[in-house]
């Protein structure tokens, strides 16, 4: 297939989501933060001064549609390849064809590369010389954060724009447009679409316009006309058309890390309801419950600490239970641990203390072990190792004043919160007596 064969998007053989791609920025719904009036990307497109562009965001947010729209506005040739099925040879062919078209027609080419993060560094490097010269104009699309997935030289030559999940109101607008459009949409069909049905699709698609349009199309085309000659697209049909709610969540995608981050921060922020929501999303998407349990254990130590020492015990119990019972039962002890850790009093004093100590070691503030603390077994006694060591249990209160480092250090600063307040009270007394 010729990489540069321009397709007629109004063809009825194409999916509705493809046919409804806008031909102008004014017809493009959503992403006003980058293509709204006066925004940088819009100015660059309208002035035909666009250099290479990287678009990233969740599925169905309009990355491919925006690329097509840009090509239509700027009156250049358009080519599209997918990084999952292309190799270096095909990439070089696409670039060569772009050069030849410029010689023949004087027009540049937009080379749209979907899932560009799938290209390795060598493949990305192939693009550099030609996109720097301005032909082809690269538009790359990815669901990954490009600053993690793409090579720095490619990023430095590109404008990077993030596309956001569409608002429910924007998806409803897309659906209504598809229902009215007689050229590319479903406007030639007599469809009565309930507001609740469209609202349901907009809500359940989580900002993915492509999925909403696909559901609308299959629902309309598979529903027979009623006696009045209309296709009634109601809530029941809408729910049947989309089935299980999709969750943007994959172990290799940003959705995984973003959701886990929200989960952890919700527990840290003492919001059990939010924490349960994010955990439910992870479990619904098929996340390993042990992954969740390990996050709870870490947070119990890092953020709850000695303000409530029971938190780490309960978190560890949930981890062990989840390992031998599995899903779906594991959700119950996990929920108990998540609620407890979320609601527990918080202290990160232990976490801060170990990091301070680690920093001292990293900065070469390494101390030799004092002689009285050294191992006195074997030949150690002959070297006076262990001499004058005071065994704490031999003294009142099981405490004796003694140096445990050659140079005084201070890392742990207990708070006045929860059980740690008792620890602070004791340590203040001991430290006062140690002076």
C-alpha positions in Angstrom: 0.0 0.0 0.0 1.2 3.5 -0.8 1.9 5.3 2.5 0.6 8.5 1.0 -2.7 7.3 -0.4 -5.3 9.8 0.9 -8.5 8.1 2.0 -11.9 9.5 1.7 -13.1 9.7 5.2 -16.8 10.1 4.3 -16.8 6.6 2.9 -19.7 4.6 4.5 -17.3 1.6 4.8 -15.3 3.4 7.4 -16.3 3.4 11.1 -18.3 6.3 12.4 -15.4 7.5 14.6 -13.3 7.9 11.4 -15.9 9.5 9.3 -16.6 12.1 11.9 -13.1 13.4 12.0 -13.3 17.2 11.7 -11.9 19.1 8.8 -11.3 22.3 10.6 -10.2 23.5 14.1 -13.6 25.2 14.6 -15.3 21.8 14.1 -12.9 20.1 16.5 -14.5 19.4 19.9 -12.3 19.6 23.0 -8.7 20.3 23.8 -9.3 24.1 24.0 -6.2 24.4 26.2 -4.0 23.8 23.2 -6.1 24.7 20.1 -8.5 27.3 21.6 -8.4 30.8 20.1 -5.0 32.4 20.6 -3.3 29.3 21.9 0.2 28.5 20.6 -0.6 25.3 18.7 -3.6 26.9 16.9 -1.5 30.0 16.0 1.2 27.7 14.6 -1.3 25.7 12.5 -3.1 28.7 11.1 0.1 30.4 10.2 1.3 27.2 8.6 4.5 27.3 10.7 4.1 24.0 12.4 7.3 22.0 13.1 7.3 18.5 14.4 4.6 17.7 17.0 4.2 15.0 19.7 0.6 14.5 20.9 0.1 12.4 24.0 -3.0 11.5 26.0 -5.5 8.7 26.7 -7.2 6.8 23.9 -10.0 8.5 22.1 -9.0 12.1 22.9 -8.6 13.1 19.3 -4.9 12.7 18.5 -5.4 11.1 15.1 -8.3 13.5 14.3 -6.1 16.5 15.2 -3.3 15.3 12.9 -5.8 14.8 10.0 -7.3 18.3 10.7 -3.8 19.9 10.6 -3.1 18.2 7.3 -6.4 19.4 5.9 -5.8 23.0 7.0 -2.2 23.3 5.9 -2.9 21.7 2.5 0.0 19.3 2.7 0.3 15.6 1.8 -0.7 13.2 4.6 0.8 9.9 5.4 0.1 7.6 8.3 2.0 4.6 9.7 1.7 2.7 12.9 4.9 2.1 14.9 3.6 -1.4 16.1 3.7 -2.8 12.5 6.4 -0.7 10.9 10.2 -1.2 10.7 13.2 1.0 9.8 12.9 0.0 6.1 9.2 1.2 5.9 10.1 4.3 7.8 12.9 5.2 5.4 10.5 4.5 2.5 8.0 6.9 3.9 10.6 9.6 4.3 11.9 9.0 0.8 8.4 9.3 -0.6 7.9 12.6 1.2 11.0 14.0 -0.4 9.9 12.9 -3.8 6.5 14.4 -3.4 8.0 17.7 -2.4 10.1 17.7 -5.6 7.1 16.8 -7.7 4.5 19.0 -6.2 6.3 21.5 -4.0 4.3 20.4 -1.0 5.6 19.0 2.2 4.2 15.9 3.9 2.8 15.3 7.4 4.0 11.9 8.5 1.6 10.8 11.3 3.1 8.0 13.4 0.6 6.4 15.8 2.0 4.8 18.9 5.4 6.4 18.3 6.6 5.2 21.7 6.9 1.7 20.1 9.8 2.8 18.0 13.2 2.0 19.6 16.0 4.6 19.8 17.5 3.5 16.4 14.1 4.0 14.7 13.6 7.3 16.3 17.1 8.4 15.2 16.2 7.7 11.6 13.7 10.5 11.8 16.0 13.2 13.1 17.8 14.5 10.0 14.7 14.9 7.9 12.3 16.3 10.4 15.0 18.9 11.3 15.1 19.9 7.7 11.3 20.3 7.8 10.1 17.4 5.5 8.4 15.3 6.5 6.6 17.2 9.3 6.3 14.6 12.1 3.2 14.3 14.1 3.6 11.5 16.7 0.8 10.1 18.8 1.3 8.2 22.1 -0.6 7.2 25.2 2.7 7.3 27.1 4.4 10.3 28.7 6.8 11.2 25.9 9.4 12.5 28.3 9.8 8.9 29.6 9.2 7.0 26.4 10.9 9.1 23.6 14.5 9.9 23.0 15.7 13.4 24.0 16.9 14.4 20.6 13.5 13.8 19.1 11.7 15.7 21.9 14.1 18.7 21.5 13.0 19.0 17.9 9.3 18.7 18.6 6.5 20.7 20.2 4.9 18.4 22.9 1.2 18.8 23.6 -0.9 16.9 26.1 -4.5 16.0 25.1 -6.9 15.6 28.0 -9.8 13.1 28.4 -12.9 14.8 26.9 -15.5 16.2 29.3 -18.9 14.4 29.4 -20.4 17.5 27.8 -17.9 17.4 25.0 -18.6 13.7 24.3 -22.4 14.5 24.2 -21.7 17.2 21.7 -19.7 14.7 19.6 -22.5 12.2 19.7 -25.2 14.8 18.8 -23.1 16.0 15.9 -22.8 12.4 14.6 -26.6 11.9 14.9 -27.3 15.1 12.8 -24.5 14.9 10.2 -26.0 13.6 6.9 -22.8 13.4 5.0 -20.5 11.5 7.4 -22.7 10.7 10.4 -26.1 9.0 11.0 -28.2 12.0 9.9 -29.8 10.1 7.1 -31.3 7.6 9.6 -34.4 8.4 11.6 -32.9 8.2 15.1 -34.5 9.2 18.4 -31.8 9.3 21.0 -32.7 9.7 24.6 -30.7 12.2 26.5 -30.1 9.6 29.3 -28.7 7.2 26.7 -26.2 9.8 25.5 -25.3 10.9 29.0 -24.7 7.2 29.9 -22.3 6.8 27.0 -20.5 10.0 27.8 -20.1 9.0 31.4 -19.1 5.4 30.9 -16.5 6.1 28.2 -14.3 8.1 30.6 -13.3 10.8 28.0 -12.9 8.4 25.1 -14.9 9.8 22.2 -14.0 6.9 19.8 -15.5 4.4 22.2 -18.6 6.5 22.6 -19.1 6.8 18.8 -18.5 3.1 18.3 -21.1 2.3 20.8 -23.6 4.7 19.3 -23.0 3.3 15.8 -23.5 -0.3 16.7 -26.5 0.5 18.8 -28.2 2.5 16.1 -27.3 0.1 13.2 -28.5 -3.0 15.1 -31.7 -1.6 16.4 -34.8 -2.2 14.2 -37.2 0.7 13.5 -40.3 0.9 15.6 -43.8 1.2 14.2 -43.4 4.9 13.8 -40.4 4.4 11.5 -37.8 5.7 14.1 -34.8 3.9 15.6 -35.2 4.5 19.4 -31.7 4.7 20.9 -32.6 4.4 24.6 -30.7 3.7 27.8 -31.1 0.0 27.6 -29.7 -0.2 24.0 -26.8 2.2 25.0 -25.8 -0.1 27.9 -25.9 -3.2 25.7 -23.8 -1.4 23.0 -20.9 -0.7 25.3 -21.0 -3.6 27.8 -18.4 -3.5 30.5 -17.0 -0.1 31.4 -13.5 0.3 30.1 -10.8 1.3 32.5 -7.7 3.2 31.3 -5.2 1.1 33.1 -2.3 -1.0 31.9 0.9 -2.1 33.6 2.9 -0.5 30.9 0.9 2.7 30.6 0.6 6.0 32.4 -2.8 5.0 33.7 -1.3 2.3 35.9 1.2 4.7 37.6 -1.2 7.6 37.8 -3.9 5.4 39.5 -1.4 3.9 41.9 -0.1 7.4 42.7 -3.7 8.6 43.4 -4.3 5.6 45.6 -1.1 6.2 47.7 -1.7 10.0 48.0 -5.4 9.4 49.1 -4.2 7.1 52.0 -1.5 9.6 52.9 -4.2 12.4 52.9 -6.5 10.4 55.2 -9.3 10.0 52.7 -10.4 6.4 52.9 -13.2 6.8 50.4 -10.9 8.1 47.7 -8.4 5.4 48.5 -11.1 2.7 48.2 -12.2 4.2 44.9 -8.7 4.0 43.4 -8.2 0.5 44.8 -11.5 -0.6 43.3 -10.4 0.8 39.9 -7.1 -1.2 40.1 -8.9 -4.4 41.1 -11.5 -3.9 38.4 -8.8 -3.5 35.8 -7.2 -6.8 36.9 -4.3 -5.5 39.0 -2.5 -8.1 41.2 -3.8 -7.6 44.7 -0.3 -8.2 46.0 0.9 -5.1 44.2 -1.8 -3.1 46.1 -1.0 -4.8 49.4 2.7 -3.9 49.1 1.8 -0.2 48.5 -0.2 -0.3 51.7 2.7 -1.8 53.6 5.1 0.8 52.4 2.7 3.7 53.2 2.0 2.2 56.7 5.7 2.5 57.4 6.5 5.7 55.6 3.5 7.9 56.4 1.9 6.3 59.5 5.0 5.1 61.2 5.0 5.1 65.0 2.0 7.4 65.3 0.1 4.1 65.0 2.4 1.0 65.0 -0.6 -1.3 64.4 -1.0 0.0 60.9 2.0 -1.8 59.5 1.0 -5.0 61.3 -2.5 -4.9 59.7 -1.0 -4.0 56.3 1.4 -6.9 56.4 -1.5 -9.2 57.5 -3.5 -8.0 54.4 -0.5 -8.7 52.2 -0.1 -12.3 53.6 -3.9 -13.0 53.3 -4.0 -11.6 49.7 -1.1 -14.0 48.7 -3.0 -17.2 49.8 -6.7 -16.4 49.2 -6.5 -14.4 46.0 -9.3 -12.5 44.3 -12.1 -11.8 44.8 -11.9 -12.5 48.6 -8.6 -10.6 48.9 -10.5 -7.3 48.3 -12.0 -7.6 51.8 -8.8 -7.7 54.0 -7.2 -5.2 51.6 -10.2 -2.8 52.1 -9.8 -3.2 55.9 -6.1 -2.4 55.7 -6.7 0.6 53.4 -9.4 2.1 55.6 -7.3 1.6 58.7 -4.1 3.1 57.2 -6.1 6.0 55.7 -7.8 6.9 58.9 -4.7 6.3 61.1 -2.7 9.2 62.7 0.2 10.1 60.5 4.0 10.5 61.1 6.8 10.3 58.6 9.5 10.8 61.3 11.0 7.3 60.8 11.1 7.8 57.1 12.8 11.1 57.4 15.3 9.7 59.9 16.6 6.9 57.8 16.9 9.2 54.8 19.0 11.6 56.9 21.2 8.7 58.0 21.6 7.4 54.5 22.6 10.8 53.3 25.3 11.0 55.9 26.7 7.7 54.7 26.5 8.8 51.1 28.4 12.0 52.0 31.2 9.9 53.5 30.4 10.8 57.1 31.3 7.2 58.0 32.2 6.5 61.6 34.2 3.6 63.0 32.4 1.5 65.5 33.5 2.5 69.1 35.7 -0.1 70.7 33.2 -0.9 73.6 30.5 -1.7 71.0 32.7 -4.1 68.9 32.3 -7.8 68.9 34.3 -9.3 71.8 34.1 -12.9 70.7 37.1 -14.9 69.5 40.2 -12.6 69.4 38.2 -9.4 70.0 38.7 -9.4 73.7 42.5 -9.3 73.3 42.1 -6.0 71.4 39.9 -4.6 74.1 36.8 -5.0 72.0 33.7 -4.8 74.1 35.6 -3.5 77.1 33.6 -1.2 79.3 30.3 -2.0 77.4 27.3 -1.4 79.7 24.5 -3.8 79.4 21.3 -1.7 79.6 19.2 -4.4 81.4 21.6 -4.3 84.3 20.5 -0.7 85.1 17.3 0.9 86.5 14.7 1.5 83.9 16.7 -0.7 81.5 18.7 2.3 80.5 22.2 3.6 81.0 24.0 6.6 79.6 26.5 5.4 77.0 27.9 6.6 73.7 26.7 4.5 70.7 28.5 6.5 68.0 31.9 8.2 68.1 30.4 11.5 66.9 26.9 12.5 68.1 24.2 12.1 65.5 20.5 13.1 65.6 18.1 11.7 63.0 14.9 10.6 64.6 12.6 13.5 65.7 9.4 12.0 67.0 6.2 14.0 66.7 3.4 14.7 69.2 1.0 12.6 67.3 -0.6 9.3 68.5 1.6 6.7 70.0 4.7 8.6 68.9 3.9 11.3 71.5 4.7 8.7 74.1 7.9 7.8 72.3 8.8 11.5 72.2 8.2 12.0 75.9 10.5 9.1 76.7 13.2 10.1 74.2 13.1 13.7 75.5 13.8 12.5 79.0 16.6 10.1 77.9 18.2 12.7 75.7 18.1 15.3 78.5 19.8 12.8 80.9 22.4 12.0 78.3 23.7 15.5 78.1 
